[in-house]
Amino acid sequence: MAAPENDLIDTLVGIAPGSALDAIRARRPAAREHTQRSYEVLLTPAEPGDMSEAERFAVASYVSGIHASAEMAAHYDAGVEARAPALAEPIAAAVAATRTSGPYGAFPAGPLSAEDQSGSTYAVPAEVTAALGPRLAAALAHAHFLIFHPRDASADAFRPLFDAGWSTTGIVTLSQLISFLAYQIRVVGGLRVLASRPGAPA
């Protein structure tokens, strides 16, 4: 199976057709194909539905920013600039205010409780929230929660999204997008590490 045209991961990592890294990715053609198609469906769908394309790129810009994934952030930042340039600055401010490590949270009482760790939650200046608007501010807070507080997941975590006007379908799409971005960032990071090793495949 040939690589998808305009494959984003190949572009960000700098994988040239016929290179050794290209051959490595070609060993799992279905994964390569589905990764690119998932990007297209989640970021540039034919029918955006309950989550606009600008919101999708805004969330992607924020998620890649708090992961400190420079290549991914540059791509998604450019997507925001192209679709909703007024959001670029508040998203950058949200990233700067909430970037942290993790994961945080508490396990149910038992042996894993030894790994419980408290940590920061999503908190940005009021002017940043105002610039983002309630829907997007809630979406970024949800992304931060899923990434840094997965142990604290509960039904109550969705209430702020509903209060901000998100539908159930929109919340499902948002959560799928956040999960996909985490996967995409790790694939790019892993390939870049492989490419940077002495004697690495070109």
C-alpha positions as CSV (number, residue, x, y, z in Angstrom):
1,M,0.0,0.0,0.0
2,A,1.4,3.4,-1.0
3,A,1.8,6.1,1.6
4,P,-1.2,8.6,1.6
5,E,-0.6,11.7,-0.4
6,N,0.4,14.7,1.7
7,D,1.0,12.5,4.8
8,L,1.3,14.9,7.7
9,I,3.5,12.8,9.9
10,D,5.9,12.2,7.0
11,T,6.0,16.0,6.4
12,L,6.6,16.9,10.0
13,V,9.3,14.3,10.5
14,G,10.9,15.0,7.1
15,I,10.5,11.4,5.8
16,A,11.4,11.3,2.2
17,P,9.9,8.7,-0.2
18,G,12.1,5.7,-0.5
19,S,14.1,6.5,2.6
20,A,14.8,4.0,5.4
21,L,12.2,5.7,7.7
22,D,9.7,5.5,4.9
23,A,10.4,1.8,4.7
24,I,9.9,1.5,8.4
25,R,6.5,3.2,8.2
26,A,5.6,1.1,5.2
27,R,5.8,-2.0,7.4
28,R,2.4,-1.0,8.9
29,P,0.5,0.4,5.9
30,A,-2.9,0.2,7.5
31,A,-1.7,2.2,10.6
32,R,-0.1,4.8,8.3
33,E,-3.3,5.1,6.2
34,H,-5.7,5.2,9.1
35,T,-3.6,7.8,11.0
36,Q,-3.7,10.2,8.0
37,R,-7.4,9.6,7.4
38,S,-8.2,10.1,11.1
39,Y,-6.4,13.5,10.9
40,E,-8.5,14.5,7.8
41,V,-11.8,13.4,9.4
42,L,-11.1,15.0,12.8
43,L,-9.5,18.2,11.6
44,T,-10.9,19.0,8.2
45,P,-14.2,17.0,7.9
46,A,-16.5,17.6,4.9
47,E,-19.2,18.4,7.4
48,P,-17.9,19.8,10.7
49,G,-21.2,19.4,12.5
50,D,-21.2,20.4,16.2
51,M,-17.5,21.4,16.3
52,S,-16.3,24.0,13.8
53,E,-13.0,23.6,11.9
54,A,-11.7,26.6,13.7
55,E,-12.5,25.0,17.1
56,R,-10.8,21.8,16.0
57,F,-7.5,23.6,15.1
58,A,-7.7,25.7,18.2
59,V,-7.9,22.7,20.4
60,A,-5.1,21.0,18.4
61,S,-2.9,24.1,18.8
62,Y,-3.5,24.1,22.5
63,V,-2.9,20.3,23.0
64,S,0.3,20.3,20.9
65,G,1.4,23.4,22.8
66,I,1.0,21.9,26.3
67,H,2.8,18.8,25.1
68,A,5.7,21.0,24.0
69,S,5.6,19.4,20.5
70,A,7.2,22.1,18.4
71,E,6.6,20.6,15.0
72,M,3.0,19.8,15.7
73,A,2.3,23.1,17.4
74,A,3.7,25.0,14.4
75,H,1.4,23.1,12.1
76,Y,-1.7,23.6,14.2
77,D,-0.8,27.2,15.0
78,A,-0.7,27.9,11.3
79,G,-4.2,26.3,11.0
80,V,-5.5,28.6,13.6
81,E,-4.0,31.7,11.9
82,A,-5.7,30.6,8.6
83,R,-9.1,30.0,10.2
84,A,-9.5,32.3,13.2
85,P,-6.4,34.5,13.7
86,A,-7.9,36.4,16.6
87,L,-7.6,33.1,18.6
88,A,-3.9,32.7,18.1
89,E,-2.8,35.0,20.9
90,P,-5.2,33.8,23.6
91,I,-4.4,30.2,22.8
92,A,-0.7,30.9,23.2
93,A,-1.4,32.6,26.5
94,A,-3.5,29.6,27.6
95,V,-0.6,27.3,26.8
96,A,1.9,29.4,28.7
97,A,-0.4,29.6,31.7
98,T,-1.2,25.9,31.9
99,R,1.8,23.9,30.6
100,T,2.8,21.5,33.3
101,S,3.9,17.9,33.9
102,G,1.8,15.0,35.2
103,P,-0.3,12.9,35.3
104,Y,-1.9,14.1,38.5
105,G,-4.9,12.8,40.5
106,A,-5.9,10.0,42.9
107,F,-6.5,6.4,42.3
108,P,-9.3,4.5,44.3
109,A,-8.1,3.6,47.7
110,G,-5.7,0.7,47.5
111,P,-2.1,-0.2,46.5
112,L,-2.0,2.4,43.7
113,S,-2.7,5.2,46.1
114,A,1.0,5.4,46.7
115,E,1.2,7.0,43.3
116,D,-1.4,9.7,44.0
117,Q,-0.2,13.2,43.1
118,S,-1.7,16.6,43.4
119,G,-1.1,19.0,40.6
120,S,-2.2,22.1,38.8
121,T,-5.6,22.5,37.1
122,Y,-6.5,24.6,34.1
123,A,-6.4,28.3,35.2
124,V,-5.9,31.2,32.8
125,P,-6.4,35.0,33.3
126,A,-9.9,36.2,32.9
127,E,-9.0,38.2,29.8
128,V,-7.8,35.0,28.1
129,T,-11.0,33.2,28.9
130,A,-13.0,36.2,27.6
131,A,-10.9,36.2,24.3
132,L,-11.4,32.5,23.8
133,G,-15.2,32.6,24.5
134,P,-17.0,30.1,26.8
135,R,-17.2,27.2,24.4
136,L,-13.5,27.2,23.5
137,A,-12.4,28.0,27.1
138,A,-14.4,25.0,28.3
139,A,-12.9,22.8,25.5
140,L,-9.3,23.7,26.5
141,A,-10.0,23.1,30.1
142,H,-11.4,19.7,29.2
143,A,-8.3,18.9,27.1
144,H,-6.1,19.9,30.1
145,F,-8.1,17.7,32.4
146,L,-7.9,14.6,30.1
147,I,-4.2,15.0,29.6
148,F,-3.1,15.8,33.1
149,H,-5.8,14.4,35.4
150,P,-7.0,11.1,33.8
151,R,-7.2,9.5,37.2
152,D,-9.9,12.0,38.2
153,A,-12.2,11.2,35.4
154,S,-15.9,11.3,36.3
155,A,-19.3,12.2,34.8
156,D,-19.1,15.5,36.5
157,A,-16.1,16.5,34.4
158,F,-18.4,17.0,31.4
159,R,-20.8,19.5,33.1
160,P,-18.7,22.6,32.3
161,L,-18.9,21.6,28.6
162,F,-22.6,21.2,28.6
163,D,-22.9,24.5,30.5
164,A,-20.8,26.2,27.8
165,G,-23.1,25.0,25.1
166,W,-21.5,21.8,23.9
167,S,-23.8,19.0,22.7
168,T,-23.2,15.4,23.5
169,T,-22.1,14.8,19.9
170,G,-19.7,17.7,20.1
171,I,-18.2,16.4,23.4
172,V,-17.6,13.0,21.8
173,T,-15.9,14.7,18.8
174,L,-13.8,16.8,21.1
175,S,-12.7,13.8,23.2
176,Q,-11.8,11.8,20.1
177,L,-9.8,14.7,18.8
178,I,-7.8,15.1,22.0
179,S,-7.1,11.3,22.1
180,F,-6.0,11.3,18.5
181,L,-3.7,14.3,19.0
182,A,-2.0,12.6,21.9
183,Y,-1.3,9.6,19.7
184,Q,-0.2,11.7,16.7
185,I,2.2,13.7,18.9
186,R,3.8,10.5,20.2
187,V,4.2,9.0,16.8
188,V,6.0,12.2,15.5
189,G,8.1,12.3,18.7
190,G,9.2,8.7,18.4
191,L,10.1,9.0,14.7
192,R,12.1,12.1,15.3
193,V,14.0,10.4,18.1
194,L,14.7,7.5,15.8
195,A,15.8,9.9,13.0
196,S,18.1,11.8,15.4
197,R,20.2,8.8,16.6
198,P,23.7,8.4,15.2
199,G,23.6,6.2,12.2
200,A,19.8,6.5,12.1
201,P,18.0,5.6,8.9
202,A,17.5,8.6,6.6
